[in-house]
Amino acid sequence: MAIDFQLSDFQQTLQASARAFAAETLSAVAPTIAPLARPDERFYATRPFYQAMADAGFIKALLPKAVGGTSLSTLDFALAAEELTTADVNVPSALLATGLGLHALIHHGSEEQQRRFLPDFVEDGSLLAALAFTEVTGGANYDNPDPSVGVQTFARREGDEWVINGAKHYTTNGTGWDGKGAHLYSVICRTDPSLPPQQSLAVIMVPGNTPGIEIAGLLDTIGHRATISPRIHFNEVRVPASNIVGKPGDGIAFVEDAFAWTAALIGAACVGVMRAAFDVALTFAKTDKRSGTVPVIEHQNVGFMLADIKMRIEASRYLTWKACHQLELSKRRSRELAIITKTYCSELCVQAVYDAMRVVGVDAYTDLYPLAGLMQDALCFPLYDGGNMGVRRRQLHTLLRSPHYDPMAAAEARG
């Protein structure tokens, strides 16, 4: 059977619906948050947009059918994500963060755990989940086999409870909509300070109303201006022993699984931002003469630069589709393409937005055009969700070093 990139009728409808939602609803996010100074104010102002996204079915798309969700495939989710992020990265990032916070529960949780925690998100789509992963000292070495370093958030077992202590940064969605906490946290912790993460790293589900959760501060960011990045402290937080997903030591596999999913989808977000920048640059080039006699697109250097941007967009899109499809085919065991997608597309995105700014010139560095803001958003992609230097290239390096590595496995949809 021939390789076919033709979208199904369902996928075309999904794509068109997401495109319309982005244009009609998410395009209003930027002017809504622009006058707001504080990061929490900006984030809280996006709640109506997040609710609209829930009403449109995007939250249920994360959740399994067994609890009332619609369980979109990763590829279908990418199709929607590209369209949404052409208009705004903030609200889709909150959606992605909820998916990240629920990922271990959805894919590795017991039926009892899923029935206990997930229906709330079906019944009230505005609820937020958060992954409490990154330590104050960073997250790159969470799997370091030396138990004295790495994850220093610990859960000790006392009878039928886990008691959690530790501090996390960049816990996206972690404030909730009212500053009192997300509805549910997935806390990455270790169950024994004397054991390496290969034996002790765990994912424990913590409801946001549990005593001892402290919103200790907010990190402001130059891009993704309405994406909240709080510091969360867990101070003697007690939850039932049954809240652990899997067992101690499973945390490494669960974290890798979750971040492979987001890696593939970040490719779609990068395409969305590149598209937005390209549209601005193309319109400018076709309409502005810069005091000359013809629109600047008539000049060869401008035309070549626009062609390069468009090539990056198309290459990134189809790499993203391939990575998402491969994740589904392999039941998320084959992660090479997802990691490549996150790394490659995020760095192409920065270059593409920069080149769009070069087409427009110095005005691109002002508020006359949205390109400077798009650059601020683009700069985040290579740095977050497992930085390209600290995490993603290391993951690829580890694969390459393996004696069992097959260079053609990803291309041929094996592994």
N, C-alpha and C positions, 0 to 999 in steps of 0.2 A: 504494500500500500504506500502511496506517495506521501511525503510530508506535507501537511496542509495547515497553513496559518489562517485559514478562513474561520472567522468567529461564528459560533452557532447562533441561532435566532435568539436564544436566551442571553447569550453574551452580548450581542449587539443591542438588545433592549436594556440590559444592565448598564452598558457603556453610555448609551444615550440618556438614560435616567440620571446617572451620576453626573454627566456633563451638564444637563439642565439644572440639577440641584446645585452644582458648583456656581453656575452663572446666576441663578436666581436667588440663592441663599448665601453661599459662602463668600461671594464677592463683597458682601456687606461687612465682613469681619474686619478688614483693614481699617476702614473709616471709623468703625465702632471702637477699636482699641487705641487708635492713634492719639487721642488726647489724654489717655490715662497714663499716669506716671509710674505707679507701682505694679510689680509683676502680678501680685494677687488680684488687684483690681482688673487688670487686663484679662487674666484667666477667668475670673468670675463673670466677666462681661460676655464670655463665649458660651455660657450655659444655654441660652435660648437656641444657639446654633447647634450645639451638641444634642439638645432635645429634638430639634428638627431632624437631625441626622438619625436619631433613634426612631422618630415617627416614620421616617422614610425606609426603615428596615435595616439600616447598616449595622446596628448593634446586634440584632438577632442573627445577622450573618456570621458573627463570630462563634455562636453557640450551637451545640449539637441538637439535632432534631429530637432526641429523647427527652429534652427538657423544654422544648418549645421553640428552639432556634431554627435557623434555616441552613446553617453549616455550609457556607460558600467554600468552594475550593480555593486554594492559595492563588491560583491563576485568576479566577474570577474576582477575587479580592483585589488583585493587582490591577485589573482592568478598571475597577471603580476607583482605586486609590490614585491612579494617574490622573483621572479626570478631576477628582476632588482637589488634589494639590496644585493644579493649575491656578486655582483661585485663592487657596489658603493652605498653609501647612499646619496651622495651630490646632484646629478642631480635628482634622484627621490624625494628628499626632496623639491627641487625647484618646481617640478611638483605638489607635495602634497600641497605646500604653495599657488600655484596659484589656486588650487581647493578650498582651504580654503578661499582665498580672494574672490572667486566668489560664494561661497556656498549660502549665503543669497540671492544673486541675482538670482541664478539658481532655487532655491527651493521656494523662497518667493517673488521674484520680480514680478512686473506687466509685461504683454506682451510688453508694450511700453518700459519699462526699459530694458528688455532683448534684444529687437530689437536695442536699442540704444547703449548698451555696449558690448554685447557678440560677434557679428559678427567679430569684430576686432581680436579676439582670434582665430577664424576659419581661417580668411584670412592670418594672420601672426602668426604662432604657436610659434614663439620665444618670443612673448610678455609675460610679467610677471604681475601677480596680487599679492596683498599683503593684509593680514589682519592686520590692525593697532589696536591691542587689548591691549597688556600688558602695564600698566602704569609704570612710573619710579619706583614707590613704590611696584610694583608687580601686578599680576592679580588675585590672589586667591580670593579676597573679592570683586570682581566686582559687586556682587549682594547684598552686604550688605545694609540692609534697611535704615541705617543711612545716610542721604544725605551729611553729612559732610566728609565722607570717601569714599573709593572705587574709582570708575572712576572719575577722575578730568579733563578729556578732555570734553569740553563743546561746544555745538552748540547753538547759539542764533538766533532766527528768526528775520530777518530784511526784511520786505516786501516779495518779492518772492525769498529770498535767505536764506540759512543757512550760518552763519559765525562761523568757527571752530577754537578753540584755545586749545592747549594741547601738551603734550610730550609723546611719546611712545618709548618703547624699544622692542628688539627682533622682529622687523617687517621684518620677513624673506621675501626676494626678494625686500625689500623696496628701495634699491639703483637703481633698474633697471640694465641694462647691461652697462650703461655709467656713473653711479654715479649721474645722474640727477633725478632719481626717477622711480618707477614702472609705468607701463602703467595705472593701476587702483588700487585704495585703497578702501577697506571696512573699514571705520573708526568707531570704537565703541566709542560712546560718550553719554553724557547726554544733554538733551534739556532744562533742568531747574535745576539749582543748589539747589533749595529749595525742590525739589521733590525726593523721593527715586527712585532707578533704576527700580523698578516695574512699575513706571509711566513715567519714563523719559529716560531709556536706549534705544538707537537707533543705527541703522546701516545706515550710509550715504555713498553713493558712491562718491569718489573724483577722478577725472582724474589726472594722475600724472603730467600733465603740468599746473596745476592750480597754480597761483601765491601764495606764502606764504608757500609752502612746503619746509622744510629745512632738508637736511641730516646732522644731527648735530654731528655724530660720528659713529664709528664702534666698536662693541664688538667682540673681538677675542675669539675663543673657542678652547678647547684642542682636541675635536673630531669634526666630521662633518666639516672638515677643509675648505671645499669650499662651505659651506652654509653660506650665508651672514646674519648678525644680526645687522642691523643699529639702531641708535637712530634717530627717526623722530620727528621733531617739526612742528606743524601746527600753523602758525602765521597769524591770521585774514584771513583764507582760505575761500573764498566765492564760493559756488556752488548753482545751482538752488534748490529751495525748493522741486522740484519733484525728487531729487536724494535720498530722504529718502526711505528706503525699509520698507514697512508697515507703522507703526506709532510709535510715542514715547511710550515706554513701551514694545514694541515687541522685543526689543534687547535681553532680557534675553533668550527667547525661541529660537531666531535665533542663538545665541552663543552656547547654549546647543546642538542644532541640528547639527551645524557645527563640534563641538568638539566630538560629538558622532561618526560622520563619520570618523574623523581622528583617533579616539581612536581604532576603529576596524581595520583600515588599518595599524596602527603602529604595531599591532600584526604581520602582514605579514612582515613588515620591520625587526622586531625582529627575525622572523624565518629565513629571508635571512642572517642576520649577524651570527646567530648561525650556519647555514649551512656552511658558509664560514670558521668559526673557526673549526668546526668539520672536514671538509675536510682536513684542514692543519694538525690537530692533528692525524687523521687516517692515512694519508700518512706518517707522521713522525713515527708513532708507527709501521707501517708495514715495514719500510725501515731502521730505525736507531737502532743500537745495543747499543749505548752509551758505547762503549768499552767492551761490554759483548759478549756472544757467540750466542745470538739469538735476533731477533728484539724485541723491548720492548713490543709489543702487546702480546707476549707470557706470559708476567707476569700478574698475575691475577688482581692486583690492577689497572693496566693500562686498561685492558679489561673491568673491572667493571666501571671505570670512563667514558670510551667511551660509554658504554651502557647507563649510566645515562644521558649523553649529548644527545644521540639519542632519548631517551624517552622524554626529554624536548622539543626537536624539534617537534616530532610527536604530543605531547599533545598541544603544542602552535598552530600548524598548524590547527588542527581540531577545537579548540576553536575559532580561528580566523574565519574559515569558518562558524561556527555556528552563531557567532556574526554578521557577514556580512549578512548572510541569514535572520536572525531575524530582522535586521534593514530594509531590503527590505520588508519582509512580513508585518511588522507593520507600514510601511511608516515612519520609523525613530522615532516612538513614544515609542517603547520599547528599552531602552538604557542600561539596566542593564548589559547585556552580553558584550556590547561594552566597557563599563567602566572596567569590570572585565578583559577583554582581554588586554586592555592597561596596566593595573596595573600588572597583573600576568605575562604576556609574557615579559614585559620589565625587571622585576626582575629575571625571569628565564634566560633571555638573558645574563645579567651580570654574573650570576653564571655559565652558560654554557661556556662563553668565558674564564672566570677565570679557569675553570677546564681544558679547552683545553690548556691553558698556563701551568698549572701544569703538564699535560702529557708531554709537550715539555721540561719543565724545564727553567732554567735561560736564555737560548737562546731566549725564547719567549719574553723576556723583551728587546731584541735588534732589530736591523733592519734586522737580518737574516731571520726573519719570520714576516708576517703581523699581528700577533696576538695582539701586543701592540696597534697598530692602531685600530684594531677591538674593543679592550677593551675601548679605548677612545670614539669610536662611541657608544658602548653599554651603557656606563655610562650616556649618554644623555637621553636615552629612559625613565627611571623612573622620570627624572627631568623636561622634557619639555612637552609642549602640555597639560598643567594641571598637575602639579607635583603630584606624587602618594600620598604624604603625605598631601600637602596643599589643593588639589582639589579632586582627584579621590576617595580616601577613604572617604572623607567627602560626596561626592555624593552618595556613597554606603550607608554610615551611614544614610543619609537623607531618602533614600529609605526604609531602614530597620525600621526606626522610624515611617514611615507612618502607620496610622491605617488600611489602605487599602492594605498594602503590601502582596503579595501572593508569598511565597517562590518558588512555582513550576511554576509560570507564564513563566519565561524565558525558563526553560527546556522544557516546553510543547508548546512553540511558541504561547503563549497568551500574551495579554497586549500591 
